[in-house]
Amino acid sequence: MQDFLKPHRIVLILIAAGLVTWCVLSLNWTWLAEPKYQVLILQGIWRTLWILVVTMVVGMVLAIPIGLAQAAGPWYLAWPARIFCTVIRGTPLLMQLWLLYYGLGSLFPSIPWIKDSALWPYLRQAWPFAVVALSLSVAGYEGEVMRGAFKGVPHGQLEAAKSMGMPAFTMFRRIWLPQALQRVLPTLGGETVSQLKSTPLVSTITIMDIYAVTGRIRQDTFIIYEPLLLLAVVYMVITGLIVLMFRWFESRTPTRTA
Amino acid sequence: MTGLEALSAASALDLLAFSPPGWGAVLLAGLANSVVIALGAYALGFGIGIGGAFGKLYGGPILKDLLAVYTTIVRAVPELVLILILFYAFTGLLNEALLSWGYDRVQISPIITGIVVLGVVQGAYQTEVLRGGILAVPAGQIEAARAMGMPSVVVARRIILPLMTANALPGLANLWLNATKDTALLAVIGFSELTKATYQASATTKAFFVFYPAAMLLYLGISLTSTLLIGRIEKWARRGQRDVRG
């Protein structure tokens, strides 16, 4: 603490506090008091969070077979996985999202068996497209990371398991996957933050996440800067929470670094 | 079936034709805009990054703290939000300054705005990458240069920059690919780069599965040629170094 509070830092903190007070007092925050906007803001934050969590989980689950296919699969699995990763990582997420939403979204109504299926009420909404696009994006980026992680597990570990007579799947489940995941864990926090920073893209396909909510408030009230400041603060707080969570998570996993 | 396919292939080529009814020229103009903005933003970001990295390592305590605030905020807030904030703040503040000095307000070209906004974002990331690169330079090299009485600018130019290039290149390459993809975000504020051009072309013609794959191929083309070039540059930067990959 003493190390942190050097004289120049106290001055800087005072200046920052002054700036914040000025923002609070002289900018227009009256819209925050309106219940209508409060509800919208909370709903928006909730939507951003669940899209983040769902797409991270689904993407990671998809990334495991994609990484495995690239690391150890036969060519007819490795090549499609590699092409998938290259396309996902080489094109903007916004474009993938629009291709799915506008492209597939316009194609679906013309296919009778989709229109008659039980999924149709969901496919008419925007969020399935957002979830699919963002999950595939995670799968593409993490698939590449998982490939490295699978390859990074020392060969002796796998050979030892094999010589003990372990079946291939048990070896994968008990030896290979846990060690690969442990290698990925330190990067996962950063990946989650980048994914959080991708979520506002879903506002372009009519999903009312926190980004779209502030956009609407700005349109309704003609206030330009204040909602944007709130938005930046919200994202910074969520980022901080993610970083803290993963730090705690990492401190709980025993690691031995040589 | 084959006849139908041939027909649709022909119409796809018609849609991508260079002269109007075809949208090829629009897409290529969008691509040119994207590339110009990516190059400009990357160059600006590199300038900020070099200054930021040296500031973070060798600057005074206040400069170090301010740079830490800059890189932390930029890396914690989504690019899309930063683009909106900087887009309004940059043009707004510039116009207010101009008005207060007695000039007329100006309309800044969207390309310049895009370059400045994405450059500020790139700058934060490049600061971190370059800082890591400098840190990886063996301390003995820098101490030796100082012991020879080299002024610090010469140390930076002759010793640190050449030695850090190889360390920083992979990170810088990643950031370049990010820069090309981040230009797509400018579509959201209505700037006509490749993604926006694709959107307009496909919304008008309803040929989503012609224009999106075409544009994706263009983006992939950028990233694959970049990767190829970067590989060469990295080989050049690592010349004279021992290959540790075994």
Interface residues (C-beta under 8 A of the other chain):
Chain A: K6 H8 R9 L12 T86 V87 R89 G90 T91 P92 L93 L94 M95 W98 L99 Y102 G103 S106 L107 V193 L196 K197 S198 T199 P200 L201 T204 Y211 I224 Y225 L228 L229 L231 A232 Y235 M236 T239 G240
Chain B: P61 I62 D65 L66 I73 R75 A76 V77 P78 E79 L80 V81 L82 L84 I85 Y88 A89 G92 L177 K181 D182 T183 A184 L185 A187 V188 T195 T198 Y199 S202 A203 K206 F208 F209 Y212 A215 M216 Y219 L220 S223 L224
